[in-house]
Each structure stands twice: as structure tokens, then as C-alpha cells.
């Protein structure tokens, strides 16, 4: 038994097995696209996809994939070819590099828990924040490369938004790091064993939730797409699969952002010991528990998209700098006070 | 169990996969998708009319100021990370806390100054 665990924890084996996570996340992003269309249709009293694959349009995903693969790939004559081609790689790369550090639940055997992650290291939260911010660079590359006015507008707005929300996001994560004394996301998840951090730091959670919505570019913060005003934002000049890669990257970002939220504030995969002690079922129960929470968060984010109108860009910037930043500092002070009270 | 560098090996593997995946997908697309040549369809989209001028314009200098404000605060956040790791249980709790408070007060004064100068405003 021990040798199997040691073999699986070999970094090379772990990295290569971890590639399966990319496949799983990619597949769940495809499902989320369908879910968003169907769920959005329900919210707006429409029918939604119902032609391909029965009443629920389940095969719509496959039809969409075939469509994306068979569309002609166009690069505008005035575009900067290198930037234009590299941009989806950077956007998707940012999402892939996030997958590596996120634990998707854990297998619990007795008192040991083995997180299902491609790797775990000391600064994984900082790493995740850094890598997820890289997608802005990709969006700017896409806009500058395609030499389109709508794209440039979208990119400027996108950068202004990211600039305003990176700082509150970072400070609210420090609020957690102060409590746990660690930046390792596995340790942070395990530290919430009895009490979830959403109950300890409600202000921090509010700041984190709004900031991560902006970070993922979800409505009401999707100024980088803003279909009604900017055609398709950064993706205006993109066609077929090249655009599809960006689309999937956005949905992967949304799923991973929800995972991050569950890990940081909703107690991760922790279950009471009497459940994990059940033979075999208990071993895998933490994974299901984790996935269930992620699904709830994803559904909430989708509901927010269909319920709230888009903010104007100056409102977005004001909210980031003038409301969330002071609140995040307030939360940091609260976290420090708690840390001093319980830790010292 | 594993060394510090070892835990980054999967990151390197994922990095290579992230670089390879889009070109592979685009290769498949190039095999499947139709091709046709026409001058017109390679023009930039601008609501159907002929594009006027370049999109790569000079942007407002205030945008630059705004970005500098971000760099200041983001670096401040980075300084807080190592502090958050060590301020408890390393025998420096009192002095570390006081120092952090001073640091945050200075940063907040800069923040109020920026607010007063309207550097955080989108359109003046």
C-alpha cells in the first residue's frame, strides 16, 4: 500500500496523471456552457437548446464542438500575426496553469488525506493569483493584435477592471493567510475543518466574491465582452476554434474560480470523521462533497449573470477602488485581530 | 516527502501541455475546415463599413497614472504576504504588528491622496 502511495506522489507521475485533470476540467467547461444556456433560458422563460439530442439538447455540446472545428480560420490582413496567434495560447495557458495547483477534493484513508492535485507547494495561493492574472495579458495581446477598435476598447476596459480588482483580491487572500499562517491551499482547506472561513470573515468573503467575479470577467463585470456595445470585445476578429479556445478558457476560469472560492471560504472537502470512516464510501465522500459545493457556486454565478445588468466601466472602477479596497483593508485588520487573539 | 523544486515539475509539464494544445487543435481545424480566398473578408470588422484609420491609438495619459497607482498598491500587497506568514509564533508578534499598522497607515494616506487628486476616477 505504502509503495503505491509513494509511486503516485512521485512528481513526474503526479504531473503526468494530473494531465487527466485538464481533460476533466475541459469537459466540465463544455457542460457548463450547456448548463448556462439551458439555465439562462429557464430564468428568462425561454426554451433554450432543445433540437439536438432530445428534449434537453444534450448533444448541443457535440454539435457546437463540430461547428467550431469546421469553421474557417481567418486572420485579418491588418492583424499582427504573432500576437493574434499567441493570444489564445496565453489565455488558455493561464487557465491550464491554474489547474495544476488546485486540489479537487481528497481521498481520505483513516487519518491521512491525499489531495487530488497535480502538485502542492508552499505558495500555491500566491501562484494561483499570479497565473490567473496572466489572462489579462492574453486579452490585451488579442486586442492589440487584431487591430480592431472594439477589441482595443474592450482591452482597455479589461485592464482597468483587473487593475482595480487585483488589489482587493490579494488583500482578502492575505486575510486568510494571516489566519492559517500558510499560503498552501491544501493547508488552508484543512484549517477550516470545524468552521468555514465565510463565517469568520464575512466581509473578506464579500470582497473576494465580487473581485473574483471581476477576475473571471463574469457579468456584471464582463466589460471585456459586452456583446451589446462592443460586438464581441477582444474576440471580435476571432473565428472558429481560435475564438473557441478563448471561450473555453473563460469557462475554465469560472470553474477554477469557484473551486478556489470553495477551498478558501466554504471549507474545501472537509467532512466529519464519522463519515470518512465509512468503508470505501467514506474514502471518496470528500470529493463528492467538494464537487457539490463547486456546482452550487457555479450555479450561483450563472444566476447572477442572468439577474444583474452590466455595470458601466466607471462604476466598476469606482466600486473596485473606493469600496472594495477599504473593505479589504478593514477585513485584514479584523483577521489580524483574530489571529492575535487565537494564535499568540 | 518531496523537495521544493520537485513540486514544480508538474507545473513544467502543464506549461508544456498548455503550449502544445492550441497549436494541435488549430492543426486539426486546418485539416477539417474549408478554405476560400477573397480580399474583402480579411478586412477589419467595423460595422460593415470600411475601417477608418488604425485601432492602435494613443491613449489618455491619465490611464497611465491609473496603472502606476495599481503598481504601487500591488507591490504593497506583495510585501504583506511574507509578513502574514511570520508575524505569529516567531517571537516578533508585538513589533511586527506595530510595524504592519504603520505600513498600512502610510499606504492609506497615499490612497487618500490619490483619491483627493482624483487619480482613481475613470473620466474626469
Interface residues (C-beta under 8 A of the other chain):
Chain A: X9 X11 X12 X14 X15 X16 X18 X19 X22 X68 X69 X70 X71 X72 X73 X74 X75 X76 X77 X78 X79 X88 X89 X92 X93 X96 X97 X99 X100 X101 X118 X119 X120 X121 X122 X126 X144 X146 X147 X148 X149 X150 X151 X152 X156 X159 X160 X163 X164 X166 X167 X170 X171 X174 X177 X178 X181 X182 X183 X231 X236 X237 X240 X241 X242 X245 X313 X314 X317 X318 X321 X322 X325 X329 X332 X333 X336 X339 X340 X343 X344
Chain B: X1 X2 X4 X6 X7 X8 X9 X10 X11 X12 X13 X14 X15 X17 X18 X19 X21 X22 X23 X25 X26 X28 X29 X30 X32 X33 X34 X35 X36 X39 X41 X42 X43 X44 X45 X46 X51 X54 X55 X56 X57 X59 X63 X66 X67 X70 X73 X74 X77 X78 X80 X81 X84 X85 X87 X88 X89 X93 X97 X100 X104 X108 X111 X115 X120 X121 X122 X123
